[in-house]
Amino acid sequence: MAHDMVSLRDSLNSLDRQDALFQAALKCYLEALSGVEEHVFQQCAVKLGEPPLTLASERQRLMKAPDDANLEYARNGLDASLRTASDRIQRQLAGRVELAEVLKLLEQTTSSMVRRGDASANRFIGVKQGLETAAALENVAEFRGRILQQVGELGRLVEQMQEENRQLVEELDHEMCHYRRKLDEAEEMANRDTLTGLANRRLLEQRVRALIDGGGGFCLVMIDLERFKMINDHYGHLAGDELLRAFAARLKGSMRSDDTSARWGGDEFVVLLPCALRDAMKRSQMLEQTLCGEYVLKMESRNVRVNLGISLGVAEHKPGETADQLLARADSVLYARKDRRPA
């Protein structure tokens, strides 16, 4: 048990680290969206006299719920906005604004990128220098060729930024998948009995409360193993653990898809049956026939054969009854039956 607790604590610590990495990556991504708005879209809007492009919707949805759907939404929104910005810049270079204005815009953009340490800054500087060289040409054909060349380079830069954006989103997706997988593993560990693999008390109580909240009828079957203490004392705790595992496997094999079988503690088990009392009584009789009888315990030196009996207590949930009240009533039915058994 101590080893299991250490393993669970290590898993939770690992989750904390993964969560911190994810939050940092998400923060960087949101800052990147804001940076594109401030240093590209707003500057373009000022020079073109057009409304600025915005990524506010993408940021808000990511901050509210950073899941796969909103990451994809943000990626598509950024791609579409970058394509729009590229079209506007290309119209500039085609002559809708003066070349001097384009150079001024690129100067502002590259200065912002340099301050942020953006890896694409040098290539933007190269485009700006190419346009400055073209502006000094007197030959119209050569001037147009140089302009088209720089427009192509600018388009490739935009495509590179889009690709880098896709890679960032893919990395975030990967981190989120890893994060969710670790959370699922930790949740599974927290909801399972480590010895038998059945649901534990925590998970059973959650499902009982969910059925109560949903208003559906259901029954609980409390099961107590007879002569378990005698077997455990006679053959040892390892044999007792092996018997509990064998019993749990037989119990699990008797369940339907919507049933829940759980180890309540020690040699007590609980079965949740989403059916009326009459059907639950029939099921409990079938369980008694299946679960009682001979078990073969595989020990290191030999196989041990033991006969096991069980006591059952069945209770149907009543309107207004809490989970604790229902469990206590099923437990009372169980022990009333045990007291009536011959010594």
C-alpha positions as a Python dict, from the first residue, in 0.01 Angstrom:
ca = {
    (1, 'M'): (0, 0, 0),
    (2, 'A'): (283, 241, 89),
    (3, 'H'): (440, 171, -251),
    (4, 'D'): (105, 244, -420),
    (5, 'M'): (73, 574, -230),
    (6, 'V'): (427, 676, -335),
    (7, 'S'): (347, 584, -694),
    (8, 'L'): (26, 787, -682),
    (9, 'R'): (207, 1084, -525),
    (10, 'D'): (477, 1066, -795),
    (11, 'S'): (207, 1053, -1063),
    (12, 'L'): (33, 1357, -914),
    (13, 'N'): (365, 1547, -890),
    (14, 'S'): (431, 1460, -1253),
    (15, 'L'): (86, 1592, -1339),
    (16, 'D'): (165, 1920, -1162),
    (17, 'R'): (483, 1958, -1368),
    (18, 'Q'): (302, 1873, -1690),
    (19, 'D'): (28, 2120, -1601),
    (20, 'A'): (285, 2395, -1539),
    (21, 'L'): (451, 2325, -1876),
    (22, 'F'): (116, 2329, -2050),
    (23, 'Q'): (11, 2655, -1884),
    (24, 'A'): (343, 2814, -1984),
    (25, 'A'): (302, 2696, -2344),
    (26, 'L'): (-55, 2822, -2353),
    (27, 'K'): (54, 3161, -2213),
    (28, 'C'): (322, 3190, -2484),
    (29, 'Y'): (70, 3102, -2753),
    (30, 'L'): (-179, 3364, -2628),
    (31, 'E'): (99, 3625, -2615),
    (32, 'A'): (193, 3531, -2972),
    (33, 'L'): (-165, 3592, -3086),
    (34, 'S'): (-164, 3931, -2912),
    (35, 'G'): (174, 4015, -3069),
    (36, 'V'): (48, 3939, -3420),
    (37, 'E'): (-252, 4166, -3357),
    (38, 'E'): (-42, 4452, -3222),
    (39, 'H'): (259, 4445, -3451),
    (40, 'V'): (116, 4316, -3778),
    (41, 'F'): (-261, 4360, -3803),
    (42, 'Q'): (-286, 4700, -3634),
    (43, 'Q'): (11, 4842, -3827),
    (44, 'C'): (-141, 4718, -4153),
    (45, 'A'): (-475, 4875, -4064),
    (46, 'V'): (-313, 5214, -3993),
    (47, 'K'): (-133, 5222, -4326),
    (48, 'L'): (-419, 5086, -4534),
    (49, 'G'): (-695, 5288, -4368),
    (50, 'E'): (-894, 4969, -4314),
    (51, 'P'): (-1039, 4812, -3995),
    (52, 'P'): (-772, 4608, -3813),
    (53, 'L'): (-789, 4232, -3813),
    (54, 'T'): (-843, 4080, -3468),
    (55, 'L'): (-789, 3748, -3293),
    (56, 'A'): (-994, 3840, -2983),
    (57, 'S'): (-1244, 3560, -3038),
    (58, 'E'): (-966, 3302, -3067),
    (59, 'R'): (-794, 3429, -2748),
    (60, 'Q'): (-1115, 3439, -2547),
    (61, 'R'): (-1213, 3086, -2640),
    (62, 'L'): (-866, 2953, -2560),
    (63, 'M'): (-858, 3129, -2222),
    (64, 'K'): (-1202, 2994, -2136),
    (65, 'A'): (-1142, 2634, -2250),
    (66, 'P'): (-798, 2538, -2395),
    (67, 'D'): (-916, 2214, -2553),
    (68, 'D'): (-861, 2053, -2895),
    (69, 'A'): (-1160, 2223, -3058),
    (70, 'N'): (-1057, 2573, -2948),
    (71, 'L'): (-691, 2514, -3039),
    (72, 'E'): (-806, 2417, -3389),
    (73, 'Y'): (-1036, 2721, -3396),
    (74, 'A'): (-745, 2949, -3300),
    (75, 'R'): (-515, 2793, -3557),
    (76, 'N'): (-770, 2830, -3837),
    (77, 'G'): (-847, 3187, -3731),
    (78, 'L'): (-481, 3285, -3730),
    (79, 'D'): (-419, 3117, -4067),
    (80, 'A'): (-716, 3300, -4222),
    (81, 'S'): (-608, 3635, -4073),
    (82, 'L'): (-250, 3591, -4193),
    (83, 'R'): (-375, 3516, -4544),
    (84, 'T'): (-589, 3830, -4533),
    (85, 'A'): (-293, 4035, -4410),
    (86, 'S'): (-76, 3888, -4687),
    (87, 'D'): (-335, 3985, -4950),
    (88, 'R'): (-347, 4338, -4817),
    (89, 'I'): (32, 4372, -4820),
    (90, 'Q'): (50, 4233, -5174),
    (91, 'R'): (-206, 4491, -5286),
    (92, 'Q'): (20, 4752, -5131),
    (93, 'L'): (315, 4626, -5329),
    (94, 'A'): (106, 4617, -5645),
    (95, 'G'): (72, 4994, -5627),
    (96, 'R'): (-231, 5069, -5408),
    (97, 'V'): (-6, 5262, -5171),
    (98, 'E'): (328, 5428, -5219),
    (99, 'L'): (639, 5208, -5192),
    (100, 'A'): (772, 5442, -4924),
    (101, 'E'): (472, 5357, -4707),
    (102, 'V'): (539, 4984, -4754),
    (103, 'L'): (898, 5034, -4649),
    (104, 'K'): (787, 5227, -4343),
    (105, 'L'): (542, 4951, -4251),
    (106, 'L'): (812, 4684, -4290),
    (107, 'E'): (1049, 4895, -4080),
    (108, 'Q'): (798, 4903, -3796),
    (109, 'T'): (721, 4532, -3828),
    (110, 'T'): (1084, 4422, -3833),
    (111, 'S'): (1169, 4650, -3538),
    (112, 'S'): (896, 4485, -3335),
    (113, 'M'): (1014, 4137, -3438),
    (114, 'V'): (1376, 4218, -3346),
    (115, 'R'): (1268, 4338, -3001),
    (116, 'R'): (1081, 4010, -2945),
    (117, 'G'): (1371, 3802, -3075),
    (118, 'D'): (1158, 3660, -3358),
    (119, 'A'): (1359, 3419, -3576),
    (120, 'S'): (1198, 3557, -3895),
    (121, 'A'): (1313, 3915, -3830),
    (122, 'N'): (1627, 3888, -4047),
    (123, 'R'): (1427, 3765, -4345),
    (124, 'F'): (1183, 4057, -4308),
    (125, 'I'): (1483, 4289, -4298),
    (126, 'G'): (1606, 4126, -4620),
    (127, 'V'): (1271, 4195, -4789),
    (128, 'K'): (1285, 4558, -4675),
    (129, 'Q'): (1638, 4599, -4810),
    (130, 'G'): (1534, 4441, -5141),
    (131, 'L'): (1249, 4689, -5175),
    (132, 'E'): (1481, 4979, -5093),
    (133, 'T'): (1713, 4861, -5372),
    (134, 'A'): (1419, 4833, -5612),
    (135, 'A'): (1304, 5186, -5526),
    (136, 'A'): (1635, 5323, -5659),
    (137, 'L'): (1596, 5155, -6002),
    (138, 'E'): (1497, 5367, -6300),
    (139, 'N'): (1421, 5080, -6540),
    (140, 'V'): (1048, 5009, -6503),
    (141, 'A'): (1071, 4643, -6609),
    (142, 'E'): (1356, 4576, -6369),
    (143, 'F'): (1177, 4768, -6097),
    (144, 'R'): (863, 4556, -6145),
    (145, 'G'): (1067, 4233, -6147),
    (146, 'R'): (1239, 4327, -5821),
    (147, 'I'): (906, 4419, -5660),
    (148, 'L'): (752, 4086, -5767),
    (149, 'Q'): (1055, 3902, -5631),
    (150, 'Q'): (1017, 4066, -5292),
    (151, 'V'): (643, 4003, -5292),
    (152, 'G'): (717, 3634, -5345),
    (153, 'E'): (966, 3637, -5059),
    (154, 'L'): (710, 3807, -4837),
    (155, 'G'): (454, 3540, -4929),
    (156, 'R'): (703, 3267, -4837),
    (157, 'L'): (763, 3439, -4504),
    (158, 'V'): (391, 3441, -4433),
    (159, 'E'): (370, 3071, -4522),
    (160, 'Q'): (663, 3000, -4288),
    (161, 'M'): (486, 3184, -4007),
    (162, 'Q'): (173, 2979, -4075),
    (163, 'E'): (377, 2657, -4064),
    (164, 'E'): (544, 2760, -3740),
    (165, 'N'): (199, 2835, -3602),
    (166, 'R'): (80, 2487, -3702),
    (167, 'Q'): (382, 2330, -3536),
    (168, 'L'): (313, 2525, -3217),
    (169, 'V'): (-49, 2408, -3216),
    (170, 'E'): (61, 2048, -3277),
    (171, 'E'): (301, 2073, -2983),
    (172, 'L'): (22, 2210, -2766),
    (173, 'D'): (-207, 1930, -2886),
    (174, 'H'): (60, 1675, -2793),
    (175, 'E'): (105, 1829, -2450),
    (176, 'M'): (-269, 1832, -2393),
    (177, 'C'): (-303, 1465, -2495),
    (178, 'H'): (-21, 1372, -2258),
    (179, 'Y'): (-177, 1583, -1985),
    (180, 'R'): (-522, 1423, -2032),
    (181, 'R'): (-371, 1072, -2040),
    (182, 'K'): (-192, 1130, -1711),
    (183, 'L'): (-510, 1271, -1558),
    (184, 'D'): (-705, 965, -1675),
    (185, 'E'): (-441, 734, -1529),
    (186, 'A'): (-446, 915, -1196),
    (187, 'E'): (-828, 913, -1192),
    (188, 'E'): (-829, 540, -1267),
    (189, 'M'): (-582, 472, -986),
    (190, 'A'): (-791, 679, -746),
    (191, 'N'): (-1108, 486, -836),
    (192, 'R'): (-976, 128, -828),
    (193, 'D'): (-902, -115, -548),
    (194, 'T'): (-532, -194, -585),
    (195, 'L'): (-564, -560, -479),
    (196, 'T'): (-865, -676, -682),
    (197, 'G'): (-891, -420, -962),
    (198, 'L'): (-1261, -365, -885),
    (199, 'A'): (-1412, -23, -822),
    (200, 'N'): (-1331, 108, -476),
    (201, 'R'): (-1562, 271, -222),
    (202, 'R'): (-1502, 618, -369),
    (203, 'L'): (-1614, 522, -720),
    (204, 'L'): (-1911, 319, -597),
    (205, 'E'): (-2039, 610, -387),
    (206, 'Q'): (-2003, 843, -688),
    (207, 'R'): (-2213, 610, -904),
    (208, 'V'): (-2477, 563, -633),
    (209, 'R'): (-2513, 941, -599),
    (210, 'A'): (-2530, 981, -977),
    (211, 'L'): (-2818, 730, -995),
    (212, 'I'): (-2997, 907, -708),
    (213, 'D'): (-2958, 1244, -883),
    (214, 'G'): (-3080, 1090, -1209),
    (215, 'G'): (-3395, 952, -1045),
    (216, 'G'): (-3350, 598, -1180),
    (217, 'G'): (-3444, 293, -975),
    (218, 'F'): (-3164, 66, -856),
    (219, 'C'): (-3060, -181, -585),
    (220, 'L'): (-2749, -252, -381),
    (221, 'V'): (-2624, -600, -294),
    (222, 'M'): (-2387, -620, 3),
    (223, 'I'): (-2168, -934, 6),
    (224, 'D'): (-1968, -1070, 297),
    (225, 'L'): (-1728, -1366, 262),
    (226, 'E'): (-1786, -1642, 514),
    (227, 'R'): (-1494, -1825, 675),
    (228, 'F'): (-1250, -1581, 513),
    (229, 'K'): (-1078, -1499, 843),
    (230, 'M'): (-1030, -1870, 915),
    (231, 'I'): (-877, -1926, 569),
    (232, 'N'): (-658, -1617, 602),
    (233, 'D'): (-535, -1725, 949),
    (234, 'H'): (-475, -2086, 848),
    (235, 'Y'): (-298, -2037, 513),
    (236, 'G'): (-155, -1686, 559),
    (237, 'H'): (-218, -1337, 424),
    (238, 'L'): (-83, -1418, 79),
    (239, 'A'): (-344, -1692, 44),
    (240, 'G'): (-608, -1448, 171),
    (241, 'D'): (-507, -1190, -92),
    (242, 'E'): (-514, -1458, -364),
    (243, 'L'): (-864, -1562, -254),
    (244, 'L'): (-987, -1201, -268),
    (245, 'R'): (-845, -1163, -620),
    (246, 'A'): (-1002, -1493, -734),
    (247, 'F'): (-1338, -1397, -582),
    (248, 'A'): (-1324, -1051, -745),
    (249, 'A'): (-1251, -1206, -1086),
    (250, 'R'): (-1549, -1442, -1051),
    (251, 'L'): (-1769, -1153, -936),
    (252, 'K'): (-1659, -929, -1224),
    (253, 'G'): (-1732, -1209, -1471),
    (254, 'S'): (-2092, -1220, -1344),
    (255, 'M'): (-2159, -851, -1409),
    (256, 'R'): (-2357, -695, -1693),
    (257, 'S'): (-2237, -387, -1878),
    (258, 'D'): (-2438, -143, -1663),
    (259, 'D'): (-2362, -313, -1328),
    (260, 'T'): (-2088, -197, -1091),
    (261, 'S'): (-1893, -433, -864),
    (262, 'A'): (-1675, -285, -590),
    (263, 'R'): (-1464, -392, -296),
    (264, 'W'): (-1608, -213, 6),
    (265, 'G'): (-1321, -307, 237),
    (266, 'G'): (-1166, -616, 393),
    (267, 'D'): (-1376, -915, 280),
    (268, 'E'): (-1687, -708, 199),
    (269, 'F'): (-1802, -634, -156),
    (270, 'V'): (-2090, -430, -299),
    (271, 'V'): (-2274, -471, -629),
    (272, 'L'): (-2484, -191, -781),
    (273, 'L'): (-2770, -322, -999),
    (274, 'P'): (-2978, -67, -1197),
    (275, 'C'): (-3301, -267, -1170),
    (276, 'A'): (-3606, -318, -947),
    (277, 'L'): (-3599, -527, -626),
    (278, 'R'): (-3760, -837, -781),
    (279, 'D'): (-3492, -858, -1052),
    (280, 'A'): (-3219, -780, -798),
    (281, 'M'): (-3334, -1072, -576),
    (282, 'K'): (-3312, -1309, -874),
    (283, 'R'): (-2968, -1174, -964),
    (284, 'S'): (-2847, -1214, -604),
    (285, 'Q'): (-2955, -1580, -605),
    (286, 'M'): (-2759, -1635, -925),
    (287, 'L'): (-2458, -1456, -773),
    (288, 'E'): (-2473, -1677, -466),
    (289, 'Q'): (-2466, -1990, -682),
    (290, 'T'): (-2178, -1856, -890),
    (291, 'L'): (-1963, -1715, -612),
    (292, 'C'): (-1994, -1990, -353),
    (293, 'G'): (-1796, -2309, -376),
    (294, 'E'): (-1440, -2420, -434),
    (295, 'Y'): (-1151, -2185, -513),
    (296, 'V'): (-802, -2297, -612),
    (297, 'L'): (-535, -2067, -473),
    (298, 'K'): (-203, -2081, -658),
    (299, 'M'): (69, -2051, -397),
    (300, 'E'): (444, -2062, -458),
    (301, 'S'): (496, -2418, -331),
    (302, 'R'): (153, -2572, -396),
    (303, 'N'): (-208, -2516, -492),
    (304, 'V'): (-456, -2481, -207),
    (305, 'R'): (-824, -2571, -246),
    (306, 'V'): (-1072, -2391, -19),
    (307, 'N'): (-1451, -2374, 0),
    (308, 'L'): (-1602, -2031, 34),
    (309, 'G'): (-1951, -1923, 131),
    (310, 'I'): (-2108, -1578, 119),
    (311, 'S'): (-2385, -1379, 286),
    (312, 'L'): (-2593, -1132, 84),
    (313, 'G'): (-2803, -830, 174),
    (314, 'V'): (-3023, -666, -94),
    (315, 'A'): (-3181, -321, -60),
    (316, 'E'): (-3374, -112, -313),
    (317, 'H'): (-3331, 264, -312),
    (318, 'K'): (-3630, 453, -175),
    (319, 'P'): (-3728, 805, -289),
    (320, 'G'): (-3559, 1068, -73),
    (321, 'E'): (-3307, 821, 68),
    (322, 'T'): (-2940, 929, 70),
    (323, 'A'): (-2652, 709, -43),
    (324, 'D'): (-2533, 660, 315),
    (325, 'Q'): (-2881, 561, 431),
    (326, 'L'): (-2918, 308, 152),
    (327, 'L'): (-2576, 155, 221),
    (328, 'A'): (-2651, 131, 592),
    (329, 'R'): (-2985, -41, 522),
    (330, 'A'): (-2824, -294, 285),
    (331, 'D'): (-2562, -363, 549),
    (332, 'S'): (-2835, -422, 810),
    (333, 'V'): (-3012, -669, 581),
    (334, 'L'): (-2684, -854, 531),
    (335, 'Y'): (-2610, -893, 901),
    (336, 'A'): (-2970, -985, 981),
    (337, 'R'): (-2933, -1277, 739),
    (338, 'K'): (-2598, -1373, 890),
    (339, 'D'): (-2753, -1378, 1241),
    (340, 'R'): (-3030, -1612, 1123),
    (341, 'R'): (-2783, -1864, 977),
    (342, 'P'): (-2726, -2176, 1188),
    (343, 'A'): (-2400, -2173, 1383),
}
